[in-house]
């Protein structure tokens, strides 16, 4: 979660953020959502983390055909 998507992408691409993206060399953003406040963003993030892998893939493909 971030309030500055450009900065967050830069940090990940430069390897400044420890975690999944650095460990597995993930360097492409395929999906994001905008929320009016951090409370709704956290709620949605928790919801998505409980989804099955295929549900996440379907969500990504529904908005990103690449």
PDB file with SEQRES, HELIX, SHEET and CRYST1 records, atoms N, CA, C and O in Angstrom:
SEQRES   1 A   66  UNK UNK UNK UNK UNK UNK UNK UNK UNK UNK UNK UNK UNK          
SEQRES   2 A   66  UNK UNK UNK UNK UNK UNK UNK UNK UNK UNK UNK UNK UNK          
SEQRES   3 A   66  UNK UNK UNK UNK UNK UNK UNK UNK UNK UNK UNK UNK UNK          
SEQRES   4 A   66  UNK UNK UNK UNK UNK UNK UNK UNK UNK UNK UNK UNK UNK          
SEQRES   5 A   66  UNK UNK UNK UNK UNK UNK UNK UNK UNK UNK UNK UNK UNK          
SEQRES   6 A   66  UNK                                                          
HELIX    1 AA1 UNK A    5  UNK A   13  1                                   9    
HELIX    2 AA2 UNK A   20  UNK A   23  1                                   4    
HELIX    3 AA3 UNK A   38  UNK A   49  1                                  12    
HELIX    4 AA4 UNK A   53  UNK A   63  1                                  11    
CRYST1    1.000    1.000    1.000  90.00  90.00  90.00 P 1           1          
ATOM      1  N   UNK A   1       0.853  -1.164   0.000  1.00  0.00           N  
ATOM      2  CA  UNK A   1       0.000   0.000   0.000  1.00  0.00           C  
ATOM      3  C   UNK A   1       0.904   1.234   0.000  1.00  0.00           C  
ATOM      4  O   UNK A   1       1.924   1.278   0.688  1.00  0.00           O  
ATOM      5  N   UNK A   2       0.510   2.219  -0.778  1.00  0.00           N  
ATOM      6  CA  UNK A   2       1.291   3.447  -0.869  1.00  0.00           C  
ATOM      7  C   UNK A   2       0.393   4.617  -1.241  1.00  0.00           C  
ATOM      8  O   UNK A   2      -0.698   4.433  -1.781  1.00  0.00           O  
ATOM      9  N   UNK A   3       0.861   5.806  -0.951  1.00  0.00           N  
ATOM     10  CA  UNK A   3       0.156   7.002  -1.412  1.00  0.00           C  
ATOM     11  C   UNK A   3       0.917   7.658  -2.565  1.00  0.00           C  
ATOM     12  O   UNK A   3       0.538   8.732  -3.032  1.00  0.00           O  
ATOM     13  N   UNK A   4       1.998   7.004  -3.025  1.00  0.00           N  
ATOM     14  CA  UNK A   4       2.799   7.515  -4.135  1.00  0.00           C  
ATOM     15  C   UNK A   4       3.254   6.337  -4.988  1.00  0.00           C  
ATOM     16  O   UNK A   4       4.320   5.768  -4.753  1.00  0.00           O  
ATOM     17  N   UNK A   5       2.451   5.978  -5.967  1.00  0.00           N  
ATOM     18  CA  UNK A   5       2.709   4.788  -6.775  1.00  0.00           C  
ATOM     19  C   UNK A   5       4.012   4.886  -7.560  1.00  0.00           C  
ATOM     20  O   UNK A   5       4.748   3.903  -7.647  1.00  0.00           O  
ATOM     21  N   UNK A   6       4.309   6.028  -8.122  1.00  0.00           N  
ATOM     22  CA  UNK A   6       5.552   6.197  -8.888  1.00  0.00           C  
ATOM     23  C   UNK A   6       6.782   5.935  -8.020  1.00  0.00           C  
ATOM     24  O   UNK A   6       7.708   5.239  -8.435  1.00  0.00           O  
ATOM     25  N   UNK A   7       6.780   6.495  -6.821  1.00  0.00           N  
ATOM     26  CA  UNK A   7       7.906   6.286  -5.907  1.00  0.00           C  
ATOM     27  C   UNK A   7       8.036   4.819  -5.522  1.00  0.00           C  
ATOM     28  O   UNK A   7       9.141   4.279  -5.473  1.00  0.00           O  
ATOM     29  N   UNK A   8       6.913   4.182  -5.251  1.00  0.00           N  
ATOM     30  CA  UNK A   8       6.912   2.776  -4.825  1.00  0.00           C  
ATOM     31  C   UNK A   8       7.443   1.873  -5.933  1.00  0.00           C  
ATOM     32  O   UNK A   8       8.214   0.951  -5.668  1.00  0.00           O  
ATOM     33  N   UNK A   9       7.038   2.132  -7.159  1.00  0.00           N  
ATOM     34  CA  UNK A   9       7.542   1.350  -8.293  1.00  0.00           C  
ATOM     35  C   UNK A   9       9.051   1.536  -8.421  1.00  0.00           C  
ATOM     36  O   UNK A   9       9.783   0.566  -8.614  1.00  0.00           O  
ATOM     37  N   UNK A  10       9.514   2.773  -8.314  1.00  0.00           N  
ATOM     38  CA  UNK A  10      10.951   3.059  -8.381  1.00  0.00           C  
ATOM     39  C   UNK A  10      11.708   2.288  -7.298  1.00  0.00           C  
ATOM     40  O   UNK A  10      12.736   1.670  -7.577  1.00  0.00           O  
ATOM     41  N   UNK A  11      11.204   2.324  -6.079  1.00  0.00           N  
ATOM     42  CA  UNK A  11      11.860   1.628  -4.968  1.00  0.00           C  
ATOM     43  C   UNK A  11      11.975   0.135  -5.242  1.00  0.00           C  
ATOM     44  O   UNK A  11      13.015  -0.470  -4.980  1.00  0.00           O  
ATOM     45  N   UNK A  12      10.922  -0.452  -5.761  1.00  0.00           N  
ATOM     46  CA  UNK A  12      10.951  -1.886  -6.061  1.00  0.00           C  
ATOM     47  C   UNK A  12      11.923  -2.196  -7.196  1.00  0.00           C  
ATOM     48  O   UNK A  12      12.686  -3.158  -7.112  1.00  0.00           O  
ATOM     49  N   UNK A  13      11.902  -1.400  -8.241  1.00  0.00           N  
ATOM     50  CA  UNK A  13      12.806  -1.638  -9.378  1.00  0.00           C  
ATOM     51  C   UNK A  13      14.271  -1.479  -8.994  1.00  0.00           C  
ATOM     52  O   UNK A  13      15.135  -2.134  -9.577  1.00  0.00           O  
ATOM     53  N   UNK A  14      14.562  -0.621  -8.025  1.00  0.00           N  
ATOM     54  CA  UNK A  14      15.933  -0.408  -7.568  1.00  0.00           C  
ATOM     55  C   UNK A  14      16.352  -1.414  -6.488  1.00  0.00           C  
ATOM     56  O   UNK A  14      17.497  -1.404  -6.037  1.00  0.00           O  
ATOM     57  N   UNK A  15      15.425  -2.276  -6.079  1.00  0.00           N  
ATOM     58  CA  UNK A  15      15.739  -3.262  -5.048  1.00  0.00           C  
ATOM     59  C   UNK A  15      15.845  -2.678  -3.655  1.00  0.00           C  
ATOM     60  O   UNK A  15      16.524  -3.238  -2.794  1.00  0.00           O  
ATOM     61  N   UNK A  16      15.180  -1.561  -3.427  1.00  0.00           N  
ATOM     62  CA  UNK A  16      15.254  -0.889  -2.132  1.00  0.00           C  
ATOM     63  C   UNK A  16      14.279  -1.456  -1.108  1.00  0.00           C  
ATOM     64  O   UNK A  16      14.373  -1.144   0.079  1.00  0.00           O  
ATOM     65  N   UNK A  17      13.342  -2.289  -1.563  1.00  0.00           N  
ATOM     66  CA  UNK A  17      12.319  -2.848  -0.683  1.00  0.00           C  
ATOM     67  C   UNK A  17      12.586  -4.340  -0.519  1.00  0.00           C  
ATOM     68  O   UNK A  17      12.533  -5.094  -1.491  1.00  0.00           O  
ATOM     69  N   UNK A  18      12.872  -4.764   0.709  1.00  0.00           N  
ATOM     70  CA  UNK A  18      13.060  -6.191   0.964  1.00  0.00           C  
ATOM     71  C   UNK A  18      11.706  -6.882   0.949  1.00  0.00           C  
ATOM     72  O   UNK A  18      10.701  -6.305   1.364  1.00  0.00           O  
ATOM     73  N   UNK A  19      11.683  -8.099   0.477  1.00  0.00           N  
ATOM     74  CA  UNK A  19      10.444  -8.858   0.454  1.00  0.00           C  
ATOM     75  C   UNK A  19      10.303  -9.643  -0.831  1.00  0.00           C  
ATOM     76  O   UNK A  19      11.286  -9.937  -1.511  1.00  0.00           O  
ATOM     77  N   UNK A  20       9.071  -9.976  -1.152  1.00  0.00           N  
ATOM     78  CA  UNK A  20       8.762 -10.844  -2.289  1.00  0.00           C  
ATOM     79  C   UNK A  20       9.331 -10.324  -3.598  1.00  0.00           C  
ATOM     80  O   UNK A  20       9.957 -11.082  -4.340  1.00  0.00           O  
ATOM     81  N   UNK A  21       9.127  -9.045  -3.898  1.00  0.00           N  
ATOM     82  CA  UNK A  21       9.562  -8.512  -5.199  1.00  0.00           C  
ATOM     83  C   UNK A  21      11.072  -8.560  -5.355  1.00  0.00           C  
ATOM     84  O   UNK A  21      11.572  -8.826  -6.448  1.00  0.00           O  
ATOM     85  N   UNK A  22      11.795  -8.309  -4.294  1.00  0.00           N  
ATOM     86  CA  UNK A  22      13.263  -8.365  -4.357  1.00  0.00           C  
ATOM     87  C   UNK A  22      13.742  -9.813  -4.423  1.00  0.00           C  
ATOM     88  O   UNK A  22      14.620 -10.144  -5.220  1.00  0.00           O  
ATOM     89  N   UNK A  23      13.174 -10.660  -3.599  1.00  0.00           N  
ATOM     90  CA  UNK A  23      13.592 -12.064  -3.529  1.00  0.00           C  
ATOM     91  C   UNK A  23      13.400 -12.776  -4.858  1.00  0.00           C  
ATOM     92  O   UNK A  23      14.261 -13.552  -5.274  1.00  0.00           O  
ATOM     93  N   UNK A  24      12.277 -12.520  -5.533  1.00  0.00           N  
ATOM     94  CA  UNK A  24      11.958 -13.218  -6.774  1.00  0.00           C  
ATOM     95  C   UNK A  24      12.159 -12.353  -8.018  1.00  0.00           C  
ATOM     96  O   UNK A  24      11.741 -12.727  -9.114  1.00  0.00           O  
ATOM     97  N   UNK A  25      12.796 -11.200  -7.846  1.00  0.00           N  
ATOM     98  CA  UNK A  25      13.107 -10.298  -8.957  1.00  0.00           C  
ATOM     99  C   UNK A  25      11.871  -9.942  -9.792  1.00  0.00           C  
ATOM    100  O   UNK A  25      11.916  -9.960 -11.022  1.00  0.00           O  
ATOM    101  N   UNK A  26      10.786  -9.624  -9.117  1.00  0.00           N  
ATOM    102  CA  UNK A  26       9.556  -9.198  -9.783  1.00  0.00           C  
ATOM    103  C   UNK A  26       9.726  -7.731 -10.159  1.00  0.00           C  
ATOM    104  O   UNK A  26      10.032  -6.906  -9.298  1.00  0.00           O  
ATOM    105  N   UNK A  27       9.531  -7.398 -11.430  1.00  0.00           N  
ATOM    106  CA  UNK A  27       9.794  -6.021 -11.860  1.00  0.00           C  
ATOM    107  C   UNK A  27       8.706  -5.432 -12.746  1.00  0.00           C  
ATOM    108  O   UNK A  27       8.950  -4.464 -13.466  1.00  0.00           O  
ATOM    109  N   UNK A  28       7.513  -6.003 -12.698  1.00  0.00           N  
ATOM    110  CA  UNK A  28       6.433  -5.492 -13.538  1.00  0.00           C  
ATOM    111  C   UNK A  28       5.139  -5.400 -12.730  1.00  0.00           C  
ATOM    112  O   UNK A  28       4.707  -6.376 -12.117  1.00  0.00           O  
ATOM    113  N   UNK A  29       4.539  -4.233 -12.737  1.00  0.00           N  
ATOM    114  CA  UNK A  29       3.252  -4.029 -12.080  1.00  0.00           C  
ATOM    115  C   UNK A  29       2.153  -4.451 -13.044  1.00  0.00           C  
ATOM    116  O   UNK A  29       2.089  -3.950 -14.167  1.00  0.00           O  
ATOM    117  N   UNK A  30       1.294  -5.360 -12.622  1.00  0.00           N  
ATOM    118  CA  UNK A  30       0.231  -5.844 -13.504  1.00  0.00           C  
ATOM    119  C   UNK A  30      -1.161  -5.437 -13.034  1.00  0.00           C  
ATOM    120  O   UNK A  30      -2.133  -5.592 -13.774  1.00  0.00           O  
ATOM    121  N   UNK A  31      -1.268  -4.918 -11.811  1.00  0.00           N  
ATOM    122  CA  UNK A  31      -2.589  -4.566 -11.296  1.00  0.00           C  
ATOM    123  C   UNK A  31      -2.437  -3.635 -10.095  1.00  0.00           C  
ATOM    124  O   UNK A  31      -1.523  -3.793  -9.286  1.00  0.00           O  
ATOM    125  N   UNK A  32      -3.329  -2.679  -9.991  1.00  0.00           N  
ATOM    126  CA  UNK A  32      -3.412  -1.849  -8.786  1.00  0.00           C  
ATOM    127  C   UNK A  32      -4.822  -1.307  -8.668  1.00  0.00           C  
ATOM    128  O   UNK A  32      -5.573  -1.274  -9.643  1.00  0.00           O  
ATOM    129  N   UNK A  33      -5.170  -0.886  -7.478  1.00  0.00           N  
ATOM    130  CA  UNK A  33      -6.465  -0.275  -7.204  1.00  0.00           C  
ATOM    131  C   UNK A  33      -6.239   1.026  -6.449  1.00  0.00           C  
ATOM    132  O   UNK A  33      -5.274   1.158  -5.696  1.00  0.00           O  
ATOM    133  N   UNK A  34      -7.120   1.972  -6.653  1.00  0.00           N  
ATOM    134  CA  UNK A  34      -7.100   3.238  -5.921  1.00  0.00           C  
ATOM    135  C   UNK A  34      -8.239   3.202  -4.907  1.00  0.00           C  
ATOM    136  O   UNK A  34      -9.363   2.817  -5.231  1.00  0.00           O  
ATOM    137  N   UNK A  35      -7.933   3.606  -3.678  1.00  0.00           N  
ATOM    138  CA  UNK A  35      -8.938   3.625  -2.615  1.00  0.00           C  
ATOM    139  C   UNK A  35      -8.979   5.010  -1.973  1.00  0.00           C  
ATOM    140  O   UNK A  35      -7.968   5.711  -1.941  1.00  0.00           O  
ATOM    141  N   UNK A  36     -10.133   5.399  -1.468  1.00  0.00           N  
ATOM    142  CA  UNK A  36     -10.274   6.744  -0.897  1.00  0.00           C  
ATOM    143  C   UNK A  36      -9.524   6.936   0.419  1.00  0.00           C  
ATOM    144  O   UNK A  36      -9.199   8.064   0.790  1.00  0.00           O  
ATOM    145  N   UNK A  37      -9.248   5.835   1.127  1.00  0.00           N  
ATOM    146  CA  UNK A  37      -8.551   5.946   2.411  1.00  0.00           C  
ATOM    147  C   UNK A  37      -7.804   4.652   2.709  1.00  0.00           C  
ATOM    148  O   UNK A  37      -8.044   3.622   2.079  1.00  0.00           O  
ATOM    149  N   UNK A  38      -6.901   4.720   3.673  1.00  0.00           N  
ATOM    150  CA  UNK A  38      -6.070   3.556   3.989  1.00  0.00           C  
ATOM    151  C   UNK A  38      -6.886   2.412   4.581  1.00  0.00           C  
ATOM    152  O   UNK A  38      -6.538   1.245   4.399  1.00  0.00           O  
ATOM    153  N   UNK A  39      -7.949   2.730   5.276  1.00  0.00           N  
ATOM    154  CA  UNK A  39      -8.781   1.678   5.864  1.00  0.00           C  
ATOM    155  C   UNK A  39      -9.382   0.780   4.785  1.00  0.00           C  
ATOM    156  O   UNK A  39      -9.332  -0.445   4.905  1.00  0.00           O  
ATOM    157  N   UNK A  40      -9.940   1.364   3.748  1.00  0.00           N  
ATOM    158  CA  UNK A  40     -10.531   0.549   2.680  1.00  0.00           C  
ATOM    159  C   UNK A  40      -9.450  -0.183   1.887  1.00  0.00           C  
ATOM    160  O   UNK A  40      -9.682  -1.292   1.405  1.00  0.00           O  
ATOM    161  N   UNK A  41      -8.273   0.426   1.746  1.00  0.00           N  
ATOM    162  CA  UNK A  41      -7.168  -0.224   1.034  1.00  0.00           C  
ATOM    163  C   UNK A  41      -6.684  -1.459   1.788  1.00  0.00           C  
ATOM    164  O   UNK A  41      -6.451  -2.506   1.183  1.00  0.00           O  
ATOM    165  N   UNK A  42      -6.535  -1.340   3.090  1.00  0.00           N  
ATOM    166  CA  UNK A  42      -6.092  -2.473   3.906  1.00  0.00           C  
ATOM    167  C   UNK A  42      -7.132  -3.586   3.879  1.00  0.00           C  
ATOM    168  O   UNK A  42      -6.783  -4.762   3.784  1.00  0.00           O  
ATOM    169  N   UNK A  43      -8.394  -3.222   3.962  1.00  0.00           N  
ATOM    170  CA  UNK A  43      -9.472  -4.213   3.916  1.00  0.00           C  
ATOM    171  C   UNK A  43      -9.435  -4.984   2.599  1.00  0.00           C  
ATOM    172  O   UNK A  43      -9.558  -6.209   2.592  1.00  0.00           O  
ATOM    173  N   UNK A  44      -9.268  -4.277   1.492  1.00  0.00           N  
ATOM    174  CA  UNK A  44      -9.211  -4.920   0.179  1.00  0.00           C  
ATOM    175  C   UNK A  44      -7.956  -5.788   0.044  1.00  0.00           C  
ATOM    176  O   UNK A  44      -8.019  -6.889  -0.504  1.00  0.00           O  
ATOM    177  N   UNK A  45      -6.828  -5.299   0.538  1.00  0.00           N  
ATOM    178  CA  UNK A  45      -5.580  -6.063   0.475  1.00  0.00           C  
ATOM    179  C   UNK A  45      -5.730  -7.395   1.214  1.00  0.00           C  
ATOM    180  O   UNK A  45      -5.301  -8.434   0.712  1.00  0.00           O  
ATOM    181  N   UNK A  46      -6.326  -7.366   2.382  1.00  0.00           N  
ATOM    182  CA  UNK A  46      -6.553  -8.597   3.145  1.00  0.00           C  
ATOM    183  C   UNK A  46      -7.490  -9.535   2.397  1.00  0.00           C  
ATOM    184  O   UNK A  46      -7.291 -10.750   2.393  1.00  0.00           O  
ATOM    185  N   UNK A  47      -8.512  -8.967   1.765  1.00  0.00           N  
ATOM    186  CA  UNK A  47      -9.448  -9.774   0.987  1.00  0.00           C  
ATOM    187  C   UNK A  47      -8.720 -10.482  -0.153  1.00  0.00           C  
ATOM    188  O   UNK A  47      -8.893 -11.684  -0.351  1.00  0.00           O  
ATOM    189  N   UNK A  48      -7.911  -9.740  -0.897  1.00  0.00           N  
ATOM    190  CA  UNK A  48      -7.195 -10.322  -2.034  1.00  0.00           C  
ATOM    191  C   UNK A  48      -6.184 -11.378  -1.599  1.00  0.00           C  
ATOM    192  O   UNK A  48      -5.976 -12.359  -2.313  1.00  0.00           O  
ATOM    193  N   UNK A  49      -5.563 -11.196  -0.460  1.00  0.00           N  
ATOM    194  CA  UNK A  49      -4.583 -12.173   0.026  1.00  0.00           C  
ATOM    195  C   UNK A  49      -5.235 -13.508   0.352  1.00  0.00           C  
ATOM    196  O   UNK A  49      -4.561 -14.538   0.380  1.00  0.00           O  
ATOM    197  N   UNK A  50      -6.531 -13.499   0.597  1.00  0.00           N  
ATOM    198  CA  UNK A  50      -7.250 -14.742   0.882  1.00  0.00           C  
ATOM    199  C   UNK A  50      -7.810 -15.409  -0.370  1.00  0.00           C  
ATOM    200  O   UNK A  50      -8.350 -16.513  -0.293  1.00  0.00           O  
ATOM    201  N   UNK A  51      -7.687 -14.757  -1.511  1.00  0.00           N  
ATOM    202  CA  UNK A  51      -8.189 -15.320  -2.760  1.00  0.00           C  
ATOM    203  C   UNK A  51      -7.282 -16.440  -3.255  1.00  0.00           C  
ATOM    204  O   UNK A  51      -6.086 -16.471  -2.964  1.00  0.00           O  
ATOM    205  N   UNK A  52      -7.878 -17.356  -4.007  1.00  0.00           N  
ATOM    206  CA  UNK A  52      -7.108 -18.394  -4.697  1.00  0.00           C  
ATOM    207  C   UNK A  52      -6.323 -17.755  -5.834  1.00  0.00           C  
ATOM    208  O   UNK A  52      -6.699 -16.703  -6.349  1.00  0.00           O  
ATOM    209  N   UNK A  53      -5.235 -18.399  -6.215  1.00  0.00           N  
ATOM    210  CA  UNK A  53      -4.364 -17.890  -7.278  1.00  0.00           C  
ATOM    211  C   UNK A  53      -5.140 -17.619  -8.565  1.00  0.00           C  
ATOM    212  O   UNK A  53      -4.957 -16.567  -9.178  1.00  0.00           O  
ATOM    213  N   UNK A  54      -5.995 -18.540  -8.984  1.00  0.00           N  
ATOM    214  CA  UNK A  54      -6.718 -18.373 -10.245  1.00  0.00           C  
ATOM    215  C   UNK A  54      -7.669 -17.182 -10.197  1.00  0.00           C  
ATOM    216  O   UNK A  54      -7.856 -16.503 -11.207  1.00  0.00           O  
ATOM    217  N   UNK A  55      -8.267 -16.920  -9.049  1.00  0.00           N  
ATOM    218  CA  UNK A  55      -9.143 -15.749  -8.917  1.00  0.00           C  
ATOM    219  C   UNK A  55      -8.338 -14.476  -9.154  1.00  0.00           C  
ATOM    220  O   UNK A  55      -8.812 -13.550  -9.811  1.00  0.00           O  
ATOM    221  N   UNK A  56      -7.113 -14.434  -8.616  1.00  0.00           N  
ATOM    222  CA  UNK A  56      -6.248 -13.264  -8.807  1.00  0.00           C  
ATOM    223  C   UNK A  56      -5.852 -13.112 -10.270  1.00  0.00           C  
ATOM    224  O   UNK A  56      -5.849 -12.004 -10.807  1.00  0.00           O  
ATOM    225  N   UNK A  57      -5.525 -14.212 -10.902  1.00  0.00           N  
ATOM    226  CA  UNK A  57      -5.168 -14.176 -12.327  1.00  0.00           C  
ATOM    227  C   UNK A  57      -6.344 -13.665 -13.145  1.00  0.00           C  
ATOM    228  O   UNK A  57      -6.164 -12.829 -14.031  1.00  0.00           O  
ATOM    229  N   UNK A  58      -7.535 -14.152 -12.861  1.00  0.00           N  
ATOM    230  CA  UNK A  58      -8.730 -13.698 -13.579  1.00  0.00           C  
ATOM    231  C   UNK A  58      -8.957 -12.197 -13.386  1.00  0.00           C  
ATOM    232  O   UNK A  58      -9.313 -11.499 -14.335  1.00  0.00           O  
ATOM    233  N   UNK A  59      -8.755 -11.704 -12.180  1.00  0.00           N  
ATOM    234  CA  UNK A  59      -8.910 -10.275 -11.901  1.00  0.00           C  
ATOM    235  C   UNK A  59      -7.908  -9.466 -12.714  1.00  0.00           C  
ATOM    236  O   UNK A  59      -8.276  -8.476 -13.345  1.00  0.00           O  
ATOM    237  N   UNK A  60      -6.655  -9.877 -12.703  1.00  0.00           N  
ATOM    238  CA  UNK A  60      -5.609  -9.182 -13.462  1.00  0.00           C  
ATOM    239  C   UNK A  60      -5.940  -9.185 -14.946  1.00  0.00           C  
ATOM    240  O   UNK A  60      -5.861  -8.147 -15.602  1.00  0.00           O  
ATOM    241  N   UNK A  61      -6.308 -10.336 -15.475  1.00  0.00           N  
ATOM    242  CA  UNK A  61      -6.600 -10.445 -16.909  1.00  0.00           C  
ATOM    243  C   UNK A  61      -7.848  -9.673 -17.314  1.00  0.00           C  
ATOM    244  O   UNK A  61      -7.984  -9.289 -18.476  1.00  0.00           O  
ATOM    245  N   UNK A  62      -8.756  -9.440 -16.379  1.00  0.00           N  
ATOM    246  CA  UNK A  62      -9.977  -8.701 -16.715  1.00  0.00           C  
ATOM    247  C   UNK A  62      -9.696  -7.228 -17.019  1.00  0.00           C  
ATOM    248  O   UNK A  62     -10.475  -6.579 -17.718  1.00  0.00           O  
ATOM    249  N   UNK A  63      -8.590  -6.702 -16.499  1.00  0.00           N  
ATOM    250  CA  UNK A  63      -8.255  -5.291 -16.730  1.00  0.00           C  
ATOM    251  C   UNK A  63      -6.943  -5.092 -17.477  1.00  0.00           C  
ATOM    252  O   UNK A  63      -6.638  -3.984 -17.918  1.00  0.00           O  
ATOM    253  N   UNK A  64      -6.171  -6.159 -17.618  1.00  0.00           N  
ATOM    254  CA  UNK A  64      -4.848  -6.063 -18.235  1.00  0.00           C  
ATOM    255  C   UNK A  64      -4.666  -7.246 -19.175  1.00  0.00           C  
ATOM    256  O   UNK A  64      -4.322  -8.346 -18.741  1.00  0.00           O  
ATOM    257  N   UNK A  65      -4.890  -7.023 -20.431  1.00  0.00           N  
ATOM    258  CA  UNK A  65      -4.850  -8.108 -21.416  1.00  0.00           C  
ATOM    259  C   UNK A  65      -3.436  -8.522 -21.806  1.00  0.00           C  
ATOM    260  O   UNK A  65      -3.257  -9.541 -22.472  1.00  0.00           O  
ATOM    261  N   UNK A  66      -2.418  -7.744 -21.400  1.00  0.00           N  
ATOM    262  CA  UNK A  66      -1.028  -8.075 -21.760  1.00  0.00           C  
ATOM    263  C   UNK A  66      -0.543  -9.191 -20.932  1.00  0.00           C  
ATOM    264  O   UNK A  66       0.601  -9.619 -21.080  1.00  0.00           O  
TER     265      UNK A  66                                                      
END                                                                             
